[in-house]
Amino acid sequence: MHHKNYTPHSMRYTTATHMLEAGIPAIVVENFLGQVSLQTTLIYIEVTQDTMDRQSREWNNKWFVNDNSEVNQKDSINHIPAFLK
């Protein structure tokens, strides 16, 4: 049986990736890792395309009303984040 040695960096990388893929916001991962900036954290975090697609879909479902929805226009405007208004 072959045992592989893992470096502290690879363990941090793996942990950060799994945290993001579990839906934990990048800013929380940054704080957990003790990074000074989000940019530093994002340099070595690799996220799968499936995760990217899921996160995008969840964000769109949260902030944008589907055309087939019965929510009226006034209510849908209230659901748009302030930075998009």
N, C-alpha and C positions, 0 to 999 in steps of 0.2 A: 504494500500500500504506500502510495506517494503522498507525503504531507507537504503542503505548500505554505511557505511563510508569507505572512501579510504584514506590510509596513503600516505604521500609524496613518500615513497619508492615504493609502488605499482603503483603510477602514473608515476614515473621515469621508472620503469620496463616496464609498458605497452607502454609508449611513445617510449622507445628504441626498443622494439619488433616491433612496427608498423613502425618505421623508417626503420629498417632492412628489413622488409617484403615489404616495398615500393621500395626497391632497393638502399637505401642510404648506402654508404660504412660504415663499422664498425668504421673506423678511424674518420669519420665525426660525427657519433653518440657519440664517445668518447669525442670529442671536445665539442659537444653540451651539453653533460652532465657534462662537467668539470672534467672528470676523469683524474687521473695522468698517468694511463697506460691502454693500450688496454685490457690486461688480466683482470683488474678490471672490465671493462665494460662487457666483455664476460661472467663473472661469473654469472650474473643474467639476461642475455638476452636469451630468449628461442625462437627458430625459428622453424616453422613448417617444416615437411618433404617436403611439396609442394614447399615451398620457397627454401629449399636446392636444390631440383631437378631443379627448374627454374634457380637459380643462376648458378648451374653447367652447365646446358645446354647453357645458354647465354655465359658463359666464354668459353666453348668449341667451340661454334659457332664463337666467336670473334677471337680466337687464332689458331684454327686448321681447315685446309681445309678438306672438305668432300671428300671422295674417288671419288664421282661422279662429283665433280666440274671440270670445264673446265680450272681452273687456273693452269698454268704450275708450275713445281717443283721449279723453281727459285723464282717466286713470292710468293709461299707458305712459303719458308724459310724466306723471309723478314717479314712475318706476325707472326713469332714465337717470343714470348717475349725473351729479351736478357738473362734472368736468366735460360731459358730452352735450350739455344743454346750450 
